[in-house]
Amino acid sequence: MKVAVTGGGGFIGRAVVEQLLARGDVVISISRGAYPELNALGARHMQGDIRDTDFMQRACRGCDAVIHTAAKAGGLWGTFKEFYGINVEGTQTVIDACHANDIPRLVFTSSPSVVFDNSPQENINEDHPYPHRYESNYPRTKAIAERLALEANGSRGLLTTSLRPHVVWGPRENQLFPRLLSRAKAGQLVQVGDGTNLVDMTYIDDAARAHLRALDALTEGSPPAGRAYFISQDEPVRLWHWVADLLERLGLPPVKRKIPLGPARVLGALLEGTYRVLRLSGEPRLTRFLATELAVSHYFDISRARADFGYAPRCSMEEGMERTMPYLRELVEQLH
């Protein structure tokens, strides 16, 4: 099989590329940056913008499937235009490239945040609706993109499905861990909420494996066609206990300060307003969306993924931590 992977140089994308290559597929990796290491692995890496129609149609030519993992990273802050361009316009261009090249299968990488409504989400399934409003442009635009991808199912011979892996982590993760460890080392980490909230996570190898299983199961009349699926380790953790254990293993200072969710959301709103009015660069240390995500439970029922395409996590949370610790120790050593 010849598979194009958008965002092949990213965290999830690269793991998908590696697993496809390992089983003998021909892989076209597509990213904005140059990743010569992917060529060295055996993929054909093509550098370009997924919003470029001509580039995408050329990159996907001759492919049997597309796995679309590319998205605007750093979902806490940014303008709607920035997120819309990559997440929505990029997804439409990928769909158009599938149509232009008669590609029959598309797997879209989404996020559980597309249905996050600021309330605790405890073992919810895919029947949970999209909320009426969003406090972050990342989930807002990912929800639009997911709908585009799922609505394209059945159009011009294209079958589509969407995966929602939650808090994907493991070696090479370069968003969550660097921020978390940097703030912890500086003594700036603050617990939001009472610390009892349960949160699902997804180890990177299992997140990538879910994409391959969904791709293989995506056939005419199959359950995955036109549907979205939650993906996780099915082993929710008490978030702040997990953080405390991580910091202890790495010899970093424990979290000593706490703030209730209400005041944290007020602070997040004030910081958001300050950044907007003063047009400050970077991003606020806290937003309303982040405060709520850190304080309430969000874990998911993955029984449909199990039933429809045989997804089952192979790595326990403890095993994942053991595999990730060497990388985390290197990160800590690099922090100033």
Contacts in CASP RR format, 6 or more apart in sequence:
PFRMAT RR
TARGET T0000
AUTHOR 0000-0000-0000
METHOD contacts of the structure
MODEL  1
MKVAVTGGGGFIGRAVVEQLLARGDVVISISRGAYPELNALGARHMQGDI
RDTDFMQRACRGCDAVIHTAAKAGGLWGTFKEFYGINVEGTQTVIDACHA
NDIPRLVFTSSPSVVFDNSPQENINEDHPYPHRYESNYPRTKAIAERLAL
EANGSRGLLTTSLRPHVVWGPRENQLFPRLLSRAKAGQLVQVGDGTNLVD
MTYIDDAARAHLRALDALTEGSPPAGRAYFISQDEPVRLWHWVADLLERL
GLPPVKRKIPLGPARVLGALLEGTYRVLRLSGEPRLTRFLATELAVSHYF
DISRARADFGYAPRCSMEEGMERTMPYLRELVEQLH
1 25 0 8 1.000
1 26 0 8 1.000
1 64 0 8 1.000
1 65 0 8 1.000
2 25 0 8 1.000
2 26 0 8 1.000
2 27 0 8 1.000
2 28 0 8 1.000
2 62 0 8 1.000
2 63 0 8 1.000
2 64 0 8 1.000
2 65 0 8 1.000
3 20 0 8 1.000
3 25 0 8 1.000
3 26 0 8 1.000
3 27 0 8 1.000
3 28 0 8 1.000
3 63 0 8 1.000
3 64 0 8 1.000
3 65 0 8 1.000
3 66 0 8 1.000
3 67 0 8 1.000
3 215 0 8 1.000
4 27 0 8 1.000
4 28 0 8 1.000
4 30 0 8 1.000
4 59 0 8 1.000
4 60 0 8 1.000
4 63 0 8 1.000
4 65 0 8 1.000
4 66 0 8 1.000
4 67 0 8 1.000
5 13 0 8 1.000
5 16 0 8 1.000
5 17 0 8 1.000
5 20 0 8 1.000
5 27 0 8 1.000
5 28 0 8 1.000
5 29 0 8 1.000
5 30 0 8 1.000
5 43 0 8 1.000
5 66 0 8 1.000
5 67 0 8 1.000
5 69 0 8 1.000
6 30 0 8 1.000
6 31 0 8 1.000
6 50 0 8 1.000
6 66 0 8 1.000
6 67 0 8 1.000
6 68 0 8 1.000
6 69 0 8 1.000
6 70 0 8 1.000
6 94 0 8 1.000
7 13 0 8 1.000
7 29 0 8 1.000
7 30 0 8 1.000
7 31 0 8 1.000
7 50 0 8 1.000
7 69 0 8 1.000
7 70 0 8 1.000
8 14 0 8 1.000
8 16 0 8 1.000
8 17 0 8 1.000
8 29 0 8 1.000
8 30 0 8 1.000
8 31 0 8 1.000
8 35 0 8 1.000
8 38 0 8 1.000
8 45 0 8 1.000
8 69 0 8 1.000
8 70 0 8 1.000
9 17 0 8 1.000
9 29 0 8 1.000
9 31 0 8 1.000
9 33 0 8 1.000
9 35 0 8 1.000
9 38 0 8 1.000
9 45 0 8 1.000
10 31 0 8 1.000
10 69 0 8 1.000
11 168 0 8 1.000
11 172 0 8 1.000
11 173 0 8 1.000
11 174 0 8 1.000
11 175 0 8 1.000
11 204 0 8 1.000
12 69 0 8 1.000
12 109 0 8 1.000
12 165 0 8 1.000
12 168 0 8 1.000
12 204 0 8 1.000
12 207 0 8 1.000
12 208 0 8 1.000
12 211 0 8 1.000
13 29 0 8 1.000
13 67 0 8 1.000
13 69 0 8 1.000
13 109 0 8 1.000
13 208 0 8 1.000
14 35 0 8 1.000
14 38 0 8 1.000
14 172 0 8 1.000
15 204 0 8 1.000
15 205 0 8 1.000
15 207 0 8 1.000
15 208 0 8 1.000
16 67 0 8 1.000
16 69 0 8 1.000
16 208 0 8 1.000
16 211 0 8 1.000
16 212 0 8 1.000
17 27 0 8 1.000
17 29 0 8 1.000
17 38 0 8 1.000
17 41 0 8 1.000
17 43 0 8 1.000
18 41 0 8 1.000
18 208 0 8 1.000
19 205 0 8 1.000
19 208 0 8 1.000
19 209 0 8 1.000
19 212 0 8 1.000
20 27 0 8 1.000
20 212 0 8 1.000
21 27 0 8 1.000
21 41 0 8 1.000
21 42 0 8 1.000
21 43 0 8 1.000
23 212 0 8 1.000
26 44 0 8 1.000
27 42 0 8 1.000
27 43 0 8 1.000
27 44 0 8 1.000
28 43 0 8 1.000
28 44 0 8 1.000
28 45 0 8 1.000
28 46 0 8 1.000
28 59 0 8 1.000
28 60 0 8 1.000
28 63 0 8 1.000
29 35 0 8 1.000
29 38 0 8 1.000
29 43 0 8 1.000
29 44 0 8 1.000
29 45 0 8 1.000
29 46 0 8 1.000
30 45 0 8 1.000
30 46 0 8 1.000
30 48 0 8 1.000
30 50 0 8 1.000
30 56 0 8 1.000
30 59 0 8 1.000
30 70 0 8 1.000
31 45 0 8 1.000
31 47 0 8 1.000
31 48 0 8 1.000
31 70 0 8 1.000
32 47 0 8 1.000
32 48 0 8 1.000
32 49 0 8 1.000
32 50 0 8 1.000
33 47 0 8 1.000
33 48 0 8 1.000
34 45 0 8 1.000
34 47 0 8 1.000
35 45 0 8 1.000
36 45 0 8 1.000
38 45 0 8 1.000
39 45 0 8 1.000
46 55 0 8 1.000
46 59 0 8 1.000
48 55 0 8 1.000
48 59 0 8 1.000
49 55 0 8 1.000
50 56 0 8 1.000
50 70 0 8 1.000
50 86 0 8 1.000
50 90 0 8 1.000
50 93 0 8 1.000
50 94 0 8 1.000
51 85 0 8 1.000
51 86 0 8 1.000
51 89 0 8 1.000
51 90 0 8 1.000
51 93 0 8 1.000
52 93 0 8 1.000
53 93 0 8 1.000
53 96 0 8 1.000
53 97 0 8 1.000
56 93 0 8 1.000
56 94 0 8 1.000
56 96 0 8 1.000
56 97 0 8 1.000
57 96 0 8 1.000
57 97 0 8 1.000
57 100 0 8 1.000
57 101 0 8 1.000
59 97 0 8 1.000
60 66 0 8 1.000
60 94 0 8 1.000
60 97 0 8 1.000
60 98 0 8 1.000
60 100 0 8 1.000
60 101 0 8 1.000
60 103 0 8 1.000
61 101 0 8 1.000
62 101 0 8 1.000
62 103 0 8 1.000
63 101 0 8 1.000
63 103 0 8 1.000
64 103 0 8 1.000
64 104 0 8 1.000
64 105 0 8 1.000
65 103 0 8 1.000
65 104 0 8 1.000
65 105 0 8 1.000
65 106 0 8 1.000
65 107 0 8 1.000
65 215 0 8 1.000
65 218 0 8 1.000
66 94 0 8 1.000
66 97 0 8 1.000
66 98 0 8 1.000
66 103 0 8 1.000
66 105 0 8 1.000
66 106 0 8 1.000
66 107 0 8 1.000
67 106 0 8 1.000
67 107 0 8 1.000
67 109 0 8 1.000
67 211 0 8 1.000
67 215 0 8 1.000
68 91 0 8 1.000
68 94 0 8 1.000
68 106 0 8 1.000
68 107 0 8 1.000
68 108 0 8 1.000
68 109 0 8 1.000
68 149 0 8 1.000
69 109 0 8 1.000
69 211 0 8 1.000
70 86 0 8 1.000
70 90 0 8 1.000
71 86 0 8 1.000
71 87 0 8 1.000
71 109 0 8 1.000
71 142 0 8 1.000
71 145 0 8 1.000
72 82 0 8 1.000
72 83 0 8 1.000
72 85 0 8 1.000
72 86 0 8 1.000
72 87 0 8 1.000
72 138 0 8 1.000
72 141 0 8 1.000
73 175 0 8 1.000
74 138 0 8 1.000
74 175 0 8 1.000
75 83 0 8 1.000
75 136 0 8 1.000
75 137 0 8 1.000
75 138 0 8 1.000
76 136 0 8 1.000
76 138 0 8 1.000
76 283 0 8 1.000
76 284 0 8 1.000
76 287 0 8 1.000
76 289 0 8 1.000
76 290 0 8 1.000
77 275 0 8 1.000
77 282 0 8 1.000
77 283 0 8 1.000
77 284 0 8 1.000
77 287 0 8 1.000
78 137 0 8 1.000
78 283 0 8 1.000
79 137 0 8 1.000
80 137 0 8 1.000
80 140 0 8 1.000
80 141 0 8 1.000
82 137 0 8 1.000
83 137 0 8 1.000
83 138 0 8 1.000
83 140 0 8 1.000
83 141 0 8 1.000
84 137 0 8 1.000
84 141 0 8 1.000
84 144 0 8 1.000
85 141 0 8 1.000
87 138 0 8 1.000
87 141 0 8 1.000
87 142 0 8 1.000
87 144 0 8 1.000
87 145 0 8 1.000
88 141 0 8 1.000
88 144 0 8 1.000
88 145 0 8 1.000
88 148 0 8 1.000
90 145 0 8 1.000
91 108 0 8 1.000
91 145 0 8 1.000
91 148 0 8 1.000
91 149 0 8 1.000
92 148 0 8 1.000
94 106 0 8 1.000
95 106 0 8 1.000
95 148 0 8 1.000
95 149 0 8 1.000
95 152 0 8 1.000
95 158 0 8 1.000
95 160 0 8 1.000
97 103 0 8 1.000
98 106 0 8 1.000
98 152 0 8 1.000
98 158 0 8 1.000
99 155 0 8 1.000
99 156 0 8 1.000
99 158 0 8 1.000
102 156 0 8 1.000
102 157 0 8 1.000
103 158 0 8 1.000
104 157 0 8 1.000
104 158 0 8 1.000
104 159 0 8 1.000
105 158 0 8 1.000
105 159 0 8 1.000
105 160 0 8 1.000
105 215 0 8 1.000
105 218 0 8 1.000
106 149 0 8 1.000
106 152 0 8 1.000
106 158 0 8 1.000
106 159 0 8 1.000
106 160 0 8 1.000
106 161 0 8 1.000
107 160 0 8 1.000
107 161 0 8 1.000
107 162 0 8 1.000
107 163 0 8 1.000
107 211 0 8 1.000
107 214 0 8 1.000
107 215 0 8 1.000
107 218 0 8 1.000
108 145 0 8 1.000
108 146 0 8 1.000
108 149 0 8 1.000
108 150 0 8 1.000
108 160 0 8 1.000
108 161 0 8 1.000
108 162 0 8 1.000
108 163 0 8 1.000
109 162 0 8 1.000
109 163 0 8 1.000
109 165 0 8 1.000
109 211 0 8 1.000
110 142 0 8 1.000
110 145 0 8 1.000
110 146 0 8 1.000
110 149 0 8 1.000
110 162 0 8 1.000
110 163 0 8 1.000
110 164 0 8 1.000
110 228 0 8 1.000
111 138 0 8 1.000
111 139 0 8 1.000
111 142 0 8 1.000
111 164 0 8 1.000
111 165 0 8 1.000
111 166 0 8 1.000
112 121 0 8 1.000
112 164 0 8 1.000
112 166 0 8 1.000
112 200 0 8 1.000
112 230 0 8 1.000
112 298 0 8 1.000
112 300 0 8 1.000
113 136 0 8 1.000
113 138 0 8 1.000
113 139 0 8 1.000
113 142 0 8 1.000
113 293 0 8 1.000
114 130 0 8 1.000
114 139 0 8 1.000
114 142 0 8 1.000
114 143 0 8 1.000
114 146 0 8 1.000
114 164 0 8 1.000
115 121 0 8 1.000
115 124 0 8 1.000
115 128 0 8 1.000
115 129 0 8 1.000
115 130 0 8 1.000
115 131 0 8 1.000
115 143 0 8 1.000
116 131 0 8 1.000
116 134 0 8 1.000
116 139 0 8 1.000
116 293 0 8 1.000
116 298 0 8 1.000
117 131 0 8 1.000
118 131 0 8 1.000
118 135 0 8 1.000
118 292 0 8 1.000
118 296 0 8 1.000
119 296 0 8 1.000
120 197 0 8 1.000
120 296 0 8 1.000
120 297 0 8 1.000
120 298 0 8 1.000
121 128 0 8 1.000
121 296 0 8 1.000
121 297 0 8 1.000
121 298 0 8 1.000
121 299 0 8 1.000
121 300 0 8 1.000
122 198 0 8 1.000
122 297 0 8 1.000
122 298 0 8 1.000
122 299 0 8 1.000
123 299 0 8 1.000
123 300 0 8 1.000
123 301 0 8 1.000
124 230 0 8 1.000
124 300 0 8 1.000
124 301 0 8 1.000
125 230 0 8 1.000
125 300 0 8 1.000
125 301 0 8 1.000
125 303 0 8 1.000
125 304 0 8 1.000
126 227 0 8 1.000
126 228 0 8 1.000
126 229 0 8 1.000
126 230 0 8 1.000
126 304 0 8 1.000
130 143 0 8 1.000
130 147 0 8 1.000
134 140 0 8 1.000
134 143 0 8 1.000
134 289 0 8 1.000
135 287 0 8 1.000
135 288 0 8 1.000
135 289 0 8 1.000
135 292 0 8 1.000
136 287 0 8 1.000
136 289 0 8 1.000
139 289 0 8 1.000
146 162 0 8 1.000
146 228 0 8 1.000
149 160 0 8 1.000
149 162 0 8 1.000
150 160 0 8 1.000
150 161 0 8 1.000
150 162 0 8 1.000
150 226 0 8 1.000
150 227 0 8 1.000
150 228 0 8 1.000
152 158 0 8 1.000
152 160 0 8 1.000
153 159 0 8 1.000
153 160 0 8 1.000
153 161 0 8 1.000
153 225 0 8 1.000
153 226 0 8 1.000
154 160 0 8 1.000
154 225 0 8 1.000
154 226 0 8 1.000
159 218 0 8 1.000
159 219 0 8 1.000
159 220 0 8 1.000
159 222 0 8 1.000
159 225 0 8 1.000
159 226 0 8 1.000
160 218 0 8 1.000
160 225 0 8 1.000
160 226 0 8 1.000
161 214 0 8 1.000
161 218 0 8 1.000
161 224 0 8 1.000
161 225 0 8 1.000
161 226 0 8 1.000
161 227 0 8 1.000
161 228 0 8 1.000
161 229 0 8 1.000
162 226 0 8 1.000
162 227 0 8 1.000
162 228 0 8 1.000
162 229 0 8 1.000
163 210 0 8 1.000
163 211 0 8 1.000
163 214 0 8 1.000
163 228 0 8 1.000
163 229 0 8 1.000
163 231 0 8 1.000
163 305 0 8 1.000
164 228 0 8 1.000
164 229 0 8 1.000
164 230 0 8 1.000
164 231 0 8 1.000
164 300 0 8 1.000
165 202 0 8 1.000
165 207 0 8 1.000
165 210 0 8 1.000
165 231 0 8 1.000
165 232 0 8 1.000
166 199 0 8 1.000
166 200 0 8 1.000
166 201 0 8 1.000
166 202 0 8 1.000
166 230 0 8 1.000
166 231 0 8 1.000
166 232 0 8 1.000
166 298 0 8 1.000
166 299 0 8 1.000
166 300 0 8 1.000
167 176 0 8 1.000
167 199 0 8 1.000
167 200 0 8 1.000
167 201 0 8 1.000
167 202 0 8 1.000
168 201 0 8 1.000
168 202 0 8 1.000
168 203 0 8 1.000
168 204 0 8 1.000
168 207 0 8 1.000
169 176 0 8 1.000
169 177 0 8 1.000
169 201 0 8 1.000
169 202 0 8 1.000
169 203 0 8 1.000
169 204 0 8 1.000
169 324 0 8 1.000
170 177 0 8 1.000
170 203 0 8 1.000
170 204 0 8 1.000
170 320 0 8 1.000
170 323 0 8 1.000
170 324 0 8 1.000
170 327 0 8 1.000
171 204 0 8 1.000
171 323 0 8 1.000
171 324 0 8 1.000
171 326 0 8 1.000
171 327 0 8 1.000
172 204 0 8 1.000
172 327 0 8 1.000
173 204 0 8 1.000
173 324 0 8 1.000
173 327 0 8 1.000
177 328 0 8 1.000
177 331 0 8 1.000
178 331 0 8 1.000
180 189 0 8 1.000
180 243 0 8 1.000
180 246 0 8 1.000
181 250 0 8 1.000
181 252 0 8 1.000
181 328 0 8 1.000
181 331 0 8 1.000
181 332 0 8 1.000
181 335 0 8 1.000
182 335 0 8 1.000
183 189 0 8 1.000
184 247 0 8 1.000
184 252 0 8 1.000
184 253 0 8 1.000
184 255 0 8 1.000
185 252 0 8 1.000
185 253 0 8 1.000
185 332 0 8 1.000
185 335 0 8 1.000
187 253 0 8 1.000
189 243 0 8 1.000
189 255 0 8 1.000
189 257 0 8 1.000
190 255 0 8 1.000
190 257 0 8 1.000
190 258 0 8 1.000
190 259 0 8 1.000
191 240 0 8 1.000
191 243 0 8 1.000
191 255 0 8 1.000
191 257 0 8 1.000
191 258 0 8 1.000
191 259 0 8 1.000
191 294 0 8 1.000
192 258 0 8 1.000
192 259 0 8 1.000
192 261 0 8 1.000
192 264 0 8 1.000
192 291 0 8 1.000
192 294 0 8 1.000
192 295 0 8 1.000
193 258 0 8 1.000
193 259 0 8 1.000
193 260 0 8 1.000
193 261 0 8 1.000
193 264 0 8 1.000
193 294 0 8 1.000
193 295 0 8 1.000
194 260 0 8 1.000
194 295 0 8 1.000
195 238 0 8 1.000
195 239 0 8 1.000
195 240 0 8 1.000
195 241 0 8 1.000
195 295 0 8 1.000
196 238 0 8 1.000
197 238 0 8 1.000
197 239 0 8 1.000
197 240 0 8 1.000
197 294 0 8 1.000
197 295 0 8 1.000
197 296 0 8 1.000
197 297 0 8 1.000
197 298 0 8 1.000
198 236 0 8 1.000
198 237 0 8 1.000
198 238 0 8 1.000
198 239 0 8 1.000
198 297 0 8 1.000
198 299 0 8 1.000
199 236 0 8 1.000
199 237 0 8 1.000
199 238 0 8 1.000
199 239 0 8 1.000
199 242 0 8 1.000
199 297 0 8 1.000
199 298 0 8 1.000
199 299 0 8 1.000
200 230 0 8 1.000
200 232 0 8 1.000
200 233 0 8 1.000
200 234 0 8 1.000
200 235 0 8 1.000
200 236 0 8 1.000
200 298 0 8 1.000
200 299 0 8 1.000
200 300 0 8 1.000
201 232 0 8 1.000
201 233 0 8 1.000
201 235 0 8 1.000
201 236 0 8 1.000
201 237 0 8 1.000
201 317 0 8 1.000
202 231 0 8 1.000
202 232 0 8 1.000
202 233 0 8 1.000
202 313 0 8 1.000
203 233 0 8 1.000
203 313 0 8 1.000
203 315 0 8 1.000
203 317 0 8 1.000
203 320 0 8 1.000
203 323 0 8 1.000
205 314 0 8 1.000
205 315 0 8 1.000
206 231 0 8 1.000
206 233 0 8 1.000
206 313 0 8 1.000
206 314 0 8 1.000
206 315 0 8 1.000
207 231 0 8 1.000
209 311 0 8 1.000
209 314 0 8 1.000
210 229 0 8 1.000
210 231 0 8 1.000
210 305 0 8 1.000
210 311 0 8 1.000
213 309 0 8 1.000
213 310 0 8 1.000
213 311 0 8 1.000
214 224 0 8 1.000
214 229 0 8 1.000
214 305 0 8 1.000
214 309 0 8 1.000
214 311 0 8 1.000
216 309 0 8 1.000
217 223 0 8 1.000
217 224 0 8 1.000
217 308 0 8 1.000
217 309 0 8 1.000
217 310 0 8 1.000
218 224 0 8 1.000
218 225 0 8 1.000
219 225 0 8 1.000
222 308 0 8 1.000
223 304 0 8 1.000
223 307 0 8 1.000
223 308 0 8 1.000
223 309 0 8 1.000
224 308 0 8 1.000
224 309 0 8 1.000
227 304 0 8 1.000
227 308 0 8 1.000
229 302 0 8 1.000
229 304 0 8 1.000
229 305 0 8 1.000
229 308 0 8 1.000
229 309 0 8 1.000
229 311 0 8 1.000
230 300 0 8 1.000
230 301 0 8 1.000
230 302 0 8 1.000
230 304 0 8 1.000
230 305 0 8 1.000
231 302 0 8 1.000
231 305 0 8 1.000
231 311 0 8 1.000
232 299 0 8 1.000
232 300 0 8 1.000
232 302 0 8 1.000
232 313 0 8 1.000
233 313 0 8 1.000
233 315 0 8 1.000
233 316 0 8 1.000
233 317 0 8 1.000
234 302 0 8 1.000
234 313 0 8 1.000
235 313 0 8 1.000
235 316 0 8 1.000
235 317 0 8 1.000
236 297 0 8 1.000
236 299 0 8 1.000
237 317 0 8 1.000
239 294 0 8 1.000
240 255 0 8 1.000
243 255 0 8 1.000
244 254 0 8 1.000
244 255 0 8 1.000
246 321 0 8 1.000
246 328 0 8 1.000
247 253 0 8 1.000
247 254 0 8 1.000
247 255 0 8 1.000
248 254 0 8 1.000
249 321 0 8 1.000
249 325 0 8 1.000
250 325 0 8 1.000
250 328 0 8 1.000
250 329 0 8 1.000
250 332 0 8 1.000
251 332 0 8 1.000
252 332 0 8 1.000
259 267 0 8 1.000
261 291 0 8 1.000
261 292 0 8 1.000
261 295 0 8 1.000
261 296 0 8 1.000
262 291 0 8 1.000
264 286 0 8 1.000
264 291 0 8 1.000
264 294 0 8 1.000
264 295 0 8 1.000
265 288 0 8 1.000
265 291 0 8 1.000
265 292 0 8 1.000
267 286 0 8 1.000
267 291 0 8 1.000
268 284 0 8 1.000
268 286 0 8 1.000
268 287 0 8 1.000
268 288 0 8 1.000
268 290 0 8 1.000
268 291 0 8 1.000
269 288 0 8 1.000
271 284 0 8 1.000
271 285 0 8 1.000
271 286 0 8 1.000
271 287 0 8 1.000
272 284 0 8 1.000
272 287 0 8 1.000
272 288 0 8 1.000
274 280 0 8 1.000
274 284 0 8 1.000
275 282 0 8 1.000
275 283 0 8 1.000
275 284 0 8 1.000
302 311 0 8 1.000
305 311 0 8 1.000
306 312 0 8 1.000
315 323 0 8 1.000
END
